[in-house]
Amino acid sequence: INPVHIYNFTDSCYNVVLTIVDTNGCTSVDTNLVCVRDKLSIDFTASEICFGEATFFDADFLPLNDTIVYFRWDFGNGTPFYTSPEDTVSYTYDNPGTYRVVLTALDIYGCSATYVDTISVNELPIPDFRYIMSTCEEPAQFIDESDGMGTNIASWSWDFGDYSSGINNFSNLQNPTHTYPPDDSTYQVKLIVTNFNGCVDSIVKTIVRTPCLDAEIYLPDHITCDGSEICFADSSVIYSNYMEITEWEWDFGDGNTLTYDFYQNPICHTYDASGTYEASLIVTAQSGQNILKDTAFQTVIVGPIPTAGFAISGTTCFESLTQFSDLSEGNGADIDQWWWDFGDDTNPDDTSSLQNPTYIYPSAGVYDVQLVVTSIYGCTD
């Protein structure tokens, strides 16, 4: 009564004839046109995106000459179905994750098809960093603490907020350093990170450049002689708009110290014994509870005073050679210069720089001979 028939060819129409005969032999005929269409099939593609971006869906169907009445989308996040005659649609998810998307289509012939696929909304990386502010001479260190959120960080882009430094204001290193000007200030540092899914996020932090206190001792000549005064020049400086140096503490390295709370320059000191001393200066700057200290060092070499002495060899007769022999003592340091004045006022060239010179006096008399010796430290007698 209700037969089933499978046609061998699609996209064709057939005249179906139904003839019925009752028990009295009477007949009736009915003819209908039956069109057999290709089976409807659908699928879709979706863009891979990062959280916060719209996912673009693009539906495809076969046969191409079919006409779709509507596409119904189930985006897999519990929201109501979205129905549209258009084969493209965009949708923004509220959370990152993986979603099972179901697409159902209905054509003008009443045929329907369903396609299921999963799509991913990638998580954004979480940028973060910490920093170690530098002293006066050292650059600030930046340590990346970003999280790639399921994948690794692929790139870093730093802006140190120090635009006076030109191209040095930027870096693509993971853990860079940057040298800021010495004055106390604040800077807005921005870090942009990109993970291997191509997702990008950024963070801005305010960093504080503390005042730079630089203790410095200037000594024109760090070599002096036993018993001679040496003067230290204080070249210390504080780079700050609100702090000043409030205390100076000297340690001359020989057991003597000096502390004061007002600027004095230069500071002079006499070493009583020869030797090598390590002098230091500690400067303190204070504003309220904020206290900074820095120390400078300077090596001082104190040379011993030599003891000049000489002897005259042989008979000192005029018009004959008089031999002078150096008997000087360096007292712990080598003597490297001798200067003799033979006391002969008749001869402007009556001097010598030899250690053991000779001299011919032109006439008999009494002459005052002077010997000046100089050590390698420049100390004389």
C-alpha positions as a LaTeX table, in Angstrom:
\begin{tabular}{lrrr}
\hline
Residue & $x$ (\AA) & $y$ (\AA) & $z$ (\AA) \\
\hline
Ile1 & 0.00 & 0.00 & 0.00 \\
Asn2 & 2.79 & 2.45 & 0.92 \\
Pro3 & 5.82 & 1.44 & $-1.13$ \\
Val4 & 9.40 & 2.70 & $-0.98$ \\
His5 & 11.57 & 3.23 & $-4.03$ \\
Ile6 & 15.15 & 4.34 & $-4.45$ \\
Tyr7 & 15.88 & 6.30 & $-7.59$ \\
Asn8 & 19.22 & 5.79 & $-9.24$ \\
Phe9 & 19.59 & 9.36 & $-10.42$ \\
Thr10 & 19.34 & 12.57 & $-8.45$ \\
Asp11 & 18.60 & 16.08 & $-9.54$ \\
Ser12 & 15.81 & 14.65 & $-11.72$ \\
Cys13 & 12.00 & 14.62 & $-11.70$ \\
Tyr14 & 9.78 & 11.58 & $-12.23$ \\
Asn15 & 6.05 & 11.16 & $-13.02$ \\
Val16 & 4.72 & 8.76 & $-10.43$ \\
Val17 & 1.39 & 7.12 & $-11.37$ \\
Leu18 & $-0.86$ & 5.49 & $-8.74$ \\
Thr19 & $-3.65$ & 3.26 & $-10.02$ \\
Ile20 & $-6.16$ & 1.69 & $-7.62$ \\
Val21 & $-8.81$ & $-1.00$ & $-8.33$ \\
Asp22 & $-11.64$ & $-1.73$ & $-5.92$ \\
Thr23 & $-13.43$ & $-5.05$ & $-5.41$ \\
Asn24 & $-16.03$ & $-4.12$ & $-8.01$ \\
Gly25 & $-13.34$ & $-3.76$ & $-10.65$ \\
Cys26 & $-13.57$ & 0.00 & $-10.72$ \\
Thr27 & $-10.29$ & 1.93 & $-11.16$ \\
Ser28 & $-8.85$ & 5.36 & $-10.43$ \\
Val29 & $-5.55$ & 6.89 & $-11.50$ \\
Asp30 & $-3.53$ & 9.73 & $-9.88$ \\
Thr31 & $-0.28$ & 11.19 & $-11.24$ \\
Asn32 & 2.24 & 13.32 & $-9.32$ \\
Leu33 & 5.63 & 14.74 & $-10.24$ \\
Val34 & 8.35 & 13.60 & $-7.83$ \\
Cys35 & 11.70 & 15.44 & $-7.99$ \\
Val36 & 14.72 & 13.80 & $-6.42$ \\
Arg37 & 17.44 & 16.27 & $-5.26$ \\
Asp38 & 21.07 & 15.74 & $-4.24$ \\
Lys39 & 21.52 & 15.24 & $-0.50$ \\
Leu40 & 22.21 & 18.50 & 1.37 \\
Ser41 & 25.62 & 18.59 & 3.09 \\
Ile42 & 27.19 & 21.46 & 5.05 \\
Asp43 & 30.33 & 22.41 & 6.95 \\
Phe44 & 32.01 & 25.58 & 8.21 \\
Thr45 & 35.39 & 27.12 & 8.90 \\
Ala46 & 36.18 & 29.44 & 11.79 \\
Ser47 & 39.03 & 31.86 & 12.46 \\
Glu48 & 41.44 & 31.08 & 15.30 \\
Ile49 & 41.32 & 34.08 & 17.58 \\
Cys50 & 42.38 & 35.45 & 20.93 \\
Phe51 & 40.04 & 36.27 & 23.76 \\
Gly52 & 38.27 & 39.57 & 23.17 \\
Glu53 & 38.25 & 39.20 & 19.39 \\
Ala54 & 35.28 & 38.12 & 17.27 \\
Thr55 & 35.26 & 34.63 & 15.76 \\
Phe56 & 34.26 & 34.64 & 12.09 \\
Phe57 & 32.28 & 31.61 & 10.86 \\
Asp58 & 31.96 & 30.82 & 7.15 \\
Ala59 & 29.44 & 28.09 & 6.13 \\
Asp60 & 29.68 & 26.00 & 2.94 \\
Phe61 & 27.03 & 23.73 & 1.43 \\
Leu62 & 26.46 & 21.26 & $-1.42$ \\
Pro63 & 24.97 & 21.10 & $-3.94$ \\
Leu64 & 26.03 & 24.58 & $-4.97$ \\
Asn65 & 22.78 & 25.18 & $-6.89$ \\
Asp66 & 20.74 & 24.56 & $-3.78$ \\
Thr67 & 19.02 & 27.43 & $-1.97$ \\
Ile68 & 19.31 & 27.61 & 1.81 \\
Val69 & 16.37 & 28.94 & 3.75 \\
Tyr70 & 18.33 & 29.45 & 6.95 \\
Phe71 & 21.46 & 28.54 & 8.92 \\
Arg72 & 21.02 & 27.91 & 12.61 \\
Trp73 & 24.09 & 28.29 & 14.84 \\
Asp74 & 24.63 & 26.81 & 18.28 \\
Phe75 & 27.88 & 28.43 & 19.50 \\
Gly76 & 28.31 & 25.88 & 22.28 \\
Asn77 & 28.29 & 28.26 & 25.23 \\
Gly78 & 24.69 & 27.93 & 26.34 \\
Thr79 & 23.42 & 31.05 & 24.59 \\
Pro80 & 20.24 & 30.89 & 22.40 \\
Phe81 & 20.56 & 29.63 & 18.84 \\
Tyr82 & 21.31 & 32.22 & 16.20 \\
Thr83 & 19.39 & 31.84 & 12.94 \\
Ser84 & 20.22 & 33.72 & 9.74 \\
Pro85 & 19.90 & 33.26 & 5.98 \\
Glu86 & 23.49 & 34.45 & 5.62 \\
Asp87 & 26.30 & 31.91 & 5.35 \\
Thr88 & 28.77 & 34.10 & 7.31 \\
Val89 & 28.45 & 35.26 & 10.89 \\
Ser90 & 30.71 & 36.61 & 13.64 \\
Tyr91 & 30.44 & 35.96 & 17.35 \\
Thr92 & 32.40 & 37.16 & 20.40 \\
Tyr93 & 32.75 & 34.73 & 23.28 \\
Asp94 & 32.68 & 35.91 & 26.87 \\
Asn95 & 35.45 & 33.58 & 27.97 \\
Pro96 & 38.44 & 31.82 & 26.43 \\
Gly97 & 38.16 & 28.08 & 25.91 \\
Thr98 & 37.16 & 25.32 & 23.47 \\
Tyr99 & 33.57 & 25.26 & 22.21 \\
Arg100 & 31.50 & 22.62 & 20.35 \\
Val101 & 29.71 & 24.51 & 17.59 \\
Val102 & 26.68 & 22.94 & 15.86 \\
Leu103 & 25.46 & 24.26 & 12.50 \\
Thr104 & 22.10 & 23.18 & 11.08 \\
Ala105 & 20.85 & 24.23 & 7.61 \\
Leu106 & 17.45 & 23.86 & 5.88 \\
Asp107 & 17.00 & 24.27 & 2.11 \\
Ile108 & 13.92 & 25.23 & 0.09 \\
Tyr109 & 13.09 & 21.58 & $-0.50$ \\
Gly110 & 12.81 & 20.89 & 3.20 \\
Cys111 & 16.08 & 19.00 & 3.35 \\
Ser112 & 18.25 & 19.65 & 6.41 \\
Ala113 & 21.81 & 18.86 & 7.41 \\
Thr114 & 23.92 & 19.28 & 10.54 \\
Tyr115 & 27.66 & 19.81 & 10.98 \\
Val116 & 29.60 & 19.80 & 14.29 \\
Asp117 & 33.12 & 21.08 & 14.93 \\
Thr118 & 35.14 & 22.54 & 17.80 \\
Ile119 & 36.73 & 25.99 & 17.83 \\
Ser120 & 39.23 & 27.58 & 20.20 \\
Val121 & 39.30 & 31.01 & 21.79 \\
Asn122 & 42.90 & 31.36 & 22.95 \\
Glu123 & 43.72 & 32.92 & 26.29 \\
Leu124 & 45.62 & 36.19 & 26.41 \\
Pro125 & 49.04 & 36.12 & 28.01 \\
Ile126 & 49.34 & 37.78 & 31.42 \\
Pro127 & 52.21 & 40.30 & 31.29 \\
Asp128 & 54.06 & 41.11 & 34.48 \\
Phe129 & 57.52 & 42.16 & 35.58 \\
Arg130 & 59.52 & 43.35 & 38.55 \\
Tyr131 & 62.52 & 45.62 & 38.63 \\
Ile132 & 65.63 & 46.30 & 40.66 \\
Met133 & 66.51 & 49.98 & 40.64 \\
Ser134 & 70.16 & 50.75 & 40.07 \\
Thr135 & 72.74 & 52.64 & 42.01 \\
Cys136 & 74.29 & 55.68 & 40.36 \\
Glu137 & 76.66 & 53.69 & 38.19 \\
Glu138 & 74.57 & 50.60 & 37.39 \\
Pro139 & 71.53 & 50.19 & 35.12 \\
Ala140 & 68.11 & 49.19 & 36.39 \\
Gln141 & 67.31 & 45.49 & 35.92 \\
Phe142 & 63.93 & 44.33 & 34.61 \\
Ile143 & 62.82 & 40.74 & 35.24 \\
Asp144 & 60.00 & 39.32 & 33.11 \\
Glu145 & 57.39 & 37.37 & 35.08 \\
Ser146 & 54.77 & 37.02 & 32.34 \\
Asp147 & 52.55 & 33.93 & 31.91 \\
Gly148 & 51.87 & 32.66 & 28.38 \\
Met149 & 48.61 & 31.00 & 29.55 \\
Gly150 & 48.91 & 27.57 & 28.04 \\
Thr151 & 51.84 & 28.34 & 25.76 \\
Asn152 & 55.16 & 30.15 & 25.92 \\
Ile153 & 55.85 & 33.84 & 25.42 \\
Ala154 & 57.17 & 34.44 & 21.91 \\
Ser155 & 58.22 & 38.10 & 22.09 \\
Trp156 & 58.68 & 41.03 & 24.45 \\
Ser157 & 58.52 & 44.73 & 23.71 \\
Trp158 & 59.72 & 47.17 & 26.39 \\
Asp159 & 59.24 & 50.93 & 26.62 \\
Phe160 & 61.22 & 52.25 & 29.61 \\
Gly161 & 59.48 & 55.65 & 29.64 \\
Asp162 & 62.82 & 57.44 & 29.34 \\
Tyr163 & 62.41 & 59.22 & 26.04 \\
Ser164 & 65.57 & 61.28 & 26.52 \\
Ser165 & 67.57 & 58.09 & 25.91 \\
Gly166 & 66.47 & 57.82 & 22.26 \\
Ile167 & 66.64 & 54.36 & 20.76 \\
Asn168 & 67.97 & 53.01 & 24.07 \\
Asn169 & 64.48 & 53.58 & 25.51 \\
Phe170 & 63.29 & 50.36 & 23.84 \\
Ser171 & 64.25 & 46.70 & 24.05 \\
Asn172 & 63.07 & 43.30 & 22.75 \\
Leu173 & 65.00 & 41.26 & 25.31 \\
Gln174 & 63.18 & 39.17 & 27.89 \\
Asn175 & 65.12 & 40.56 & 30.84 \\
Pro176 & 66.70 & 43.84 & 29.76 \\
Thr177 & 68.54 & 46.58 & 31.64 \\
His178 & 68.27 & 50.34 & 31.26 \\
Thr179 & 70.37 & 53.20 & 32.61 \\
Tyr180 & 68.23 & 56.08 & 33.81 \\
Pro181 & 69.43 & 59.66 & 34.41 \\
Pro182 & 70.77 & 60.16 & 37.96 \\
Asp183 & 68.05 & 62.59 & 39.10 \\
Asp184 & 65.19 & 61.30 & 41.22 \\
Ser185 & 62.06 & 60.82 & 39.12 \\
Thr186 & 59.28 & 58.38 & 38.17 \\
Tyr187 & 58.89 & 56.59 & 34.85 \\
Gln188 & 56.00 & 54.74 & 33.19 \\
Val189 & 57.39 & 51.41 & 31.95 \\
Lys190 & 55.29 & 49.45 & 29.44 \\
Leu191 & 55.73 & 45.77 & 28.59 \\
Ile192 & 53.93 & 44.16 & 25.64 \\
Val193 & 54.09 & 40.37 & 25.40 \\
Thr194 & 52.96 & 38.04 & 22.60 \\
Asn195 & 52.51 & 34.30 & 23.12 \\
Phe196 & 52.94 & 31.58 & 20.51 \\
Asn197 & 49.20 & 31.68 & 19.74 \\
Gly198 & 49.70 & 35.26 & 18.54 \\
Cys199 & 47.74 & 36.73 & 21.48 \\
Val200 & 48.95 & 40.05 & 22.83 \\
Asp201 & 48.52 & 41.94 & 26.09 \\
Ser202 & 50.39 & 44.71 & 27.88 \\
Ile203 & 51.01 & 46.18 & 31.31 \\
Val204 & 52.23 & 49.59 & 32.50 \\
Lys205 & 53.96 & 50.08 & 35.84 \\
Thr206 & 55.27 & 53.19 & 37.53 \\
Ile207 & 58.87 & 52.79 & 38.67 \\
Val208 & 60.71 & 55.15 & 40.99 \\
Arg209 & 64.23 & 56.36 & 40.32 \\
Thr210 & 65.59 & 57.09 & 43.78 \\
Pro211 & 68.01 & 60.01 & 44.18 \\
Cys212 & 71.54 & 59.24 & 43.16 \\
Leu213 & 74.13 & 59.98 & 45.85 \\
Asp214 & 77.67 & 59.82 & 44.49 \\
Ala215 & 80.56 & 60.11 & 46.95 \\
Glu216 & 83.77 & 61.13 & 45.24 \\
Ile217 & 87.26 & 62.15 & 46.37 \\
Tyr218 & 89.53 & 64.08 & 44.04 \\
Leu219 & 93.24 & 63.98 & 44.84 \\
Pro220 & 95.54 & 65.73 & 42.33 \\
Asp221 & 98.53 & 63.70 & 43.52 \\
His222 & 98.01 & 60.62 & 45.65 \\
Ile223 & 101.70 & 60.49 & 46.61 \\
Thr224 & 103.00 & 62.65 & 49.46 \\
Cys225 & 105.94 & 62.68 & 51.84 \\
Asp226 & 106.22 & 61.84 & 55.49 \\
Gly227 & 105.21 & 64.89 & 57.52 \\
Ser228 & 103.77 & 66.78 & 54.54 \\
Glu229 & 100.17 & 67.94 & 54.37 \\
Ile230 & 97.92 & 66.43 & 51.69 \\
Cys231 & 94.57 & 67.97 & 50.74 \\
Phe232 & 91.53 & 65.97 & 49.60 \\
Ala233 & 88.93 & 67.63 & 47.37 \\
Asp234 & 85.36 & 66.54 & 48.08 \\
Ser235 & 83.56 & 66.16 & 44.74 \\
Ser236 & 80.49 & 64.36 & 46.13 \\
Val237 & 77.09 & 65.19 & 44.64 \\
Ile238 & 73.42 & 64.33 & 45.26 \\
Tyr239 & 71.13 & 64.30 & 42.20 \\
Ser240 & 67.86 & 65.27 & 43.83 \\
Asn241 & 65.28 & 68.03 & 43.94 \\
Tyr242 & 64.60 & 67.61 & 47.65 \\
Met243 & 67.62 & 65.98 & 49.33 \\
Glu244 & 70.97 & 67.41 & 50.36 \\
Ile245 & 74.15 & 65.95 & 51.80 \\
Thr246 & 73.90 & 66.33 & 55.57 \\
Glu247 & 76.98 & 64.54 & 56.91 \\
Trp248 & 80.57 & 63.83 & 55.90 \\
Glu249 & 82.66 & 61.11 & 57.61 \\
Trp250 & 86.37 & 60.88 & 56.78 \\
Asp251 & 88.64 & 58.00 & 57.71 \\
Phe252 & 92.21 & 58.78 & 56.69 \\
Gly253 & 93.35 & 55.19 & 57.16 \\
Asp254 & 95.91 & 55.97 & 59.83 \\
Gly255 & 93.53 & 55.88 & 62.81 \\
Asn256 & 92.46 & 59.51 & 62.40 \\
Thr257 & 88.86 & 60.41 & 61.48 \\
Leu258 & 86.88 & 63.58 & 60.90 \\
Thr259 & 83.09 & 64.08 & 60.93 \\
Tyr260 & 81.14 & 67.26 & 60.22 \\
Asp261 & 77.66 & 68.32 & 59.11 \\
Phe262 & 78.37 & 71.32 & 56.89 \\
Tyr263 & 80.22 & 71.54 & 53.60 \\
Gln264 & 84.00 & 71.95 & 53.86 \\
Asn265 & 86.42 & 71.78 & 50.99 \\
Pro266 & 89.26 & 70.91 & 50.79 \\
Ile267 & 90.04 & 68.65 & 53.72 \\
Cys268 & 93.75 & 68.49 & 54.56 \\
His269 & 95.60 & 65.90 & 56.63 \\
Thr270 & 99.21 & 65.17 & 57.60 \\
Tyr271 & 100.43 & 61.57 & 57.79 \\
Asp272 & 103.06 & 61.05 & 60.49 \\
Ala273 & 104.59 & 57.89 & 59.07 \\
Ser274 & 105.38 & 56.56 & 55.63 \\
Gly275 & 103.24 & 53.79 & 54.16 \\
Thr276 & 100.19 & 53.14 & 52.01 \\
Tyr277 & 96.84 & 54.28 & 53.40 \\
Glu278 & 93.25 & 53.75 & 52.26 \\
Ala279 & 91.34 & 56.96 & 52.90 \\
Ser280 & 87.55 & 56.89 & 52.73 \\
Leu281 & 84.70 & 59.35 & 52.72 \\
Ile282 & 81.13 & 58.40 & 53.67 \\
Val283 & 78.51 & 60.98 & 52.70 \\
Thr284 & 74.95 & 60.88 & 54.01 \\
Ala285 & 71.89 & 62.55 & 52.51 \\
Gln286 & 68.65 & 62.63 & 54.43 \\
Ser287 & 65.10 & 63.84 & 53.92 \\
Gly288 & 62.67 & 62.76 & 56.62 \\
Gln289 & 62.97 & 58.99 & 57.03 \\
Asn290 & 64.69 & 58.62 & 53.65 \\
Ile291 & 68.43 & 58.14 & 54.24 \\
Leu292 & 71.04 & 57.52 & 51.55 \\
Lys293 & 74.74 & 56.76 & 52.03 \\
Asp294 & 77.63 & 56.32 & 49.64 \\
Thr295 & 81.34 & 55.73 & 50.14 \\
Ala296 & 84.38 & 56.79 & 48.14 \\
Phe297 & 87.91 & 55.44 & 48.58 \\
Gln298 & 91.31 & 56.87 & 47.70 \\
Thr299 & 94.72 & 55.28 & 48.10 \\
Val300 & 97.40 & 57.55 & 49.52 \\
Ile301 & 101.10 & 56.67 & 49.34 \\
Val302 & 103.26 & 58.44 & 51.94 \\
Gly303 & 106.93 & 58.21 & 51.08 \\
Pro304 & 109.73 & 58.40 & 53.67 \\
Ile305 & 112.01 & 61.44 & 53.78 \\
Pro306 & 115.50 & 60.45 & 52.59 \\
Thr307 & 118.59 & 61.43 & 54.56 \\
Ala308 & 121.17 & 63.22 & 52.44 \\
Gly309 & 124.86 & 62.62 & 53.15 \\
Phe310 & 128.18 & 62.46 & 51.34 \\
Ala311 & 131.92 & 62.12 & 51.82 \\
Ile312 & 134.96 & 63.65 & 50.10 \\
Ser313 & 137.60 & 61.19 & 48.96 \\
Gly314 & 141.26 & 62.02 & 48.71 \\
Thr315 & 143.13 & 65.33 & 49.14 \\
Thr316 & 141.22 & 68.44 & 48.14 \\
Cys317 & 143.82 & 70.46 & 46.34 \\
Phe318 & 143.01 & 73.18 & 43.87 \\
Glu319 & 143.40 & 72.34 & 40.21 \\
Ser320 & 143.06 & 68.62 & 41.02 \\
Leu321 & 140.02 & 66.29 & 40.98 \\
Thr322 & 137.96 & 66.22 & 44.15 \\
Gln323 & 135.86 & 63.02 & 44.45 \\
Phe324 & 132.42 & 63.25 & 46.08 \\
Ser325 & 130.80 & 60.02 & 47.29 \\
Asp326 & 127.06 & 59.83 & 47.98 \\
Leu327 & 126.25 & 58.33 & 51.37 \\
Ser328 & 122.54 & 59.20 & 51.40 \\
Glu329 & 119.91 & 56.85 & 52.85 \\
Gly330 & 116.49 & 56.37 & 51.25 \\
Asn331 & 114.93 & 55.18 & 54.52 \\
Gly332 & 112.86 & 52.58 & 52.75 \\
Ala333 & 112.59 & 54.17 & 49.30 \\
Asp334 & 115.06 & 54.25 & 46.43 \\
Ile335 & 116.79 & 57.53 & 45.64 \\
Asp336 & 116.64 & 58.31 & 41.94 \\
Gln337 & 117.82 & 61.96 & 41.73 \\
Trp338 & 120.92 & 63.80 & 42.97 \\
Trp339 & 121.66 & 67.46 & 42.66 \\
Trp340 & 125.07 & 68.83 & 43.67 \\
Asp341 & 126.09 & 72.43 & 44.12 \\
Phe342 & 129.88 & 72.60 & 44.63 \\
Gly343 & 129.78 & 76.16 & 46.03 \\
Asp344 & 132.18 & 77.61 & 43.42 \\
Asp345 & 130.82 & 81.12 & 42.82 \\
Thr346 & 133.32 & 81.69 & 40.02 \\
Asn347 & 131.73 & 78.97 & 37.89 \\
Pro348 & 128.02 & 79.11 & 36.95 \\
Asp349 & 128.23 & 75.44 & 35.95 \\
Asp350 & 129.42 & 74.16 & 39.33 \\
Thr351 & 126.55 & 71.61 & 39.60 \\
Ser352 & 126.07 & 67.93 & 38.81 \\
Ser353 & 123.27 & 65.35 & 38.71 \\
Leu354 & 125.58 & 62.36 & 39.04 \\
Gln355 & 125.43 & 60.22 & 42.12 \\
Asn356 & 129.20 & 60.30 & 42.74 \\
Pro357 & 130.64 & 63.26 & 40.82 \\
Thr358 & 134.10 & 64.90 & 40.73 \\
Tyr359 & 134.98 & 68.57 & 40.58 \\
Ile360 & 138.14 & 70.63 & 40.05 \\
Tyr361 & 138.32 & 73.74 & 42.18 \\
Pro362 & 140.26 & 76.60 & 40.50 \\
Ser363 & 141.81 & 77.99 & 43.67 \\
Ala364 & 142.34 & 77.23 & 47.30 \\
Gly365 & 139.55 & 78.23 & 49.66 \\
Val366 & 136.56 & 77.10 & 51.67 \\
Tyr367 & 133.51 & 76.04 & 49.68 \\
Asp368 & 129.97 & 75.21 & 50.88 \\
Val369 & 128.90 & 72.03 & 49.05 \\
Gln370 & 125.21 & 71.16 & 48.98 \\
Leu371 & 123.65 & 67.80 & 48.03 \\
Val372 & 119.89 & 67.46 & 47.50 \\
Val373 & 118.57 & 63.92 & 47.03 \\
Thr374 & 115.07 & 62.97 & 45.81 \\
Ser375 & 113.39 & 59.61 & 46.31 \\
Ile376 & 111.12 & 57.79 & 43.86 \\
Tyr377 & 108.18 & 59.33 & 45.79 \\
Gly378 & 109.47 & 62.86 & 45.18 \\
Cys379 & 110.58 & 63.34 & 48.78 \\
Thr380 & 113.76 & 65.40 & 49.22 \\
Asp381 & 116.52 & 66.18 & 51.73 \\
\hline
\end{tabular}
